[in-house]
Amino acid sequence: MRKRRGFTLIELLVVIAIIATLAAILFPVFAQARDRARMATCISNMRQMGSAFMMYAQDYDETFPYIRFHGNGATKGLFTITWKNAIRPYVRTLDVFACPSNPFSRTVAGMPGTAGNTVPGMNAEGWEVEPEQRMPISYSMNSCASTWYPADTKEGQSGGALRMAQLSRPADIILVAEQKTIWPDTHPAQLWSQCYAIFAHPTGQVGVFIFHDGHAKPKKWLSTLYPLTENNWELQPNPDPNNRNIKGPLGCQETAPASSASKEFQAKECLAYQ
């Protein structure tokens, strides 16, 4: 009777090495596929929001919602009302406001949020007025197109809400961008002064943006700012190539770095989104 021969130690080590090599090759592929799937969900969510904005504007005499209607902050007792609350009736579910790629999108009901120190579970502004007592962190409106001051303040009322008639290039002006803080507003200065707030998808290191005609698409963050004469933040960029001032409604007055290669963009937090 022939004696059964087992694997030698060398043969086992060879098999283990092959499995480890395959795992090293396949795991990044699986991770990229997962990231692409999550990004696709985010784009779908933002397309729904784009449609919601258009329906809101049609119902309100071609006027976009304020960024904030009341209050400023996500601490308990403020009962802040934001654009997300305004367009909520036009979307299927509250979770449309959550991008699964964003590490802060999964919020805990009733957990207040604080500015500048986001931790998982925090809610964005507007959470207290929702039945679920939640408001996901993922998206913010462009405060260089619409003022960030609440509608019930003197500053907010001085400029009023943005109207469609004010848009000369709606397909090029950012309406909503991705965000990692509780704020309902974002602005171009975050690209160099508050880089911790910027969210970029691992696939391509891009953000996804909604534009004022309702369409959504991914784009490199710095390409939304440069060239400054064609930036996607201002309603009407200055055509002077030497101009670095970014102007908008009350609350948006910024001086941008000279170029995308400027030292302001070289900080570790800023390089993370590039």
Sequence and secondary structure as in RCSB ss.txt:
>XXXX:A:sequence
MRKRRGFTLIELLVVIAIIATLAAILFPVFAQARDRARMATCISNMRQMGSAFMMYAQDYDETFPYIRFHGNGAT
KGLFTITWKNAIRPYVRTLDVFACPSNPFSRTVAGMPGTAGNTVPGMNAEGWEVEPEQRMPISYSMNSCASTWYP
ADTKEGQSGGALRMAQLSRPADIILVAEQKTIWPDTHPAQLWSQCYAIFAHPTGQVGVFIFHDGHAKPKKWLSTL
YPLTENNWELQPNPDPNNRNIKGPLGCQETAPASSASKEFQAKECLAYQ
>XXXX:A:secstr
        HHHHHHHHHHHHHHHHHHHHHHHHHHHHHHHHHHHHHHHHHHHHHHHHHHHTTSB   SEEE    S
TT   EEHHHHHGGGSS GGGG  TTSTT SB TT    TT   TB   TTGGGSTTS   SSEEEETTTS  S 
TTSHHHHHH   BGGG S TTTSEEEEE SSS SEE TTHHHH GGG   BTTTTBEEEEETTS EEEE SGGGT
SSGGG SSSSS    TT  EEE STT EEE  SSTTSGGG SHHHHTT 
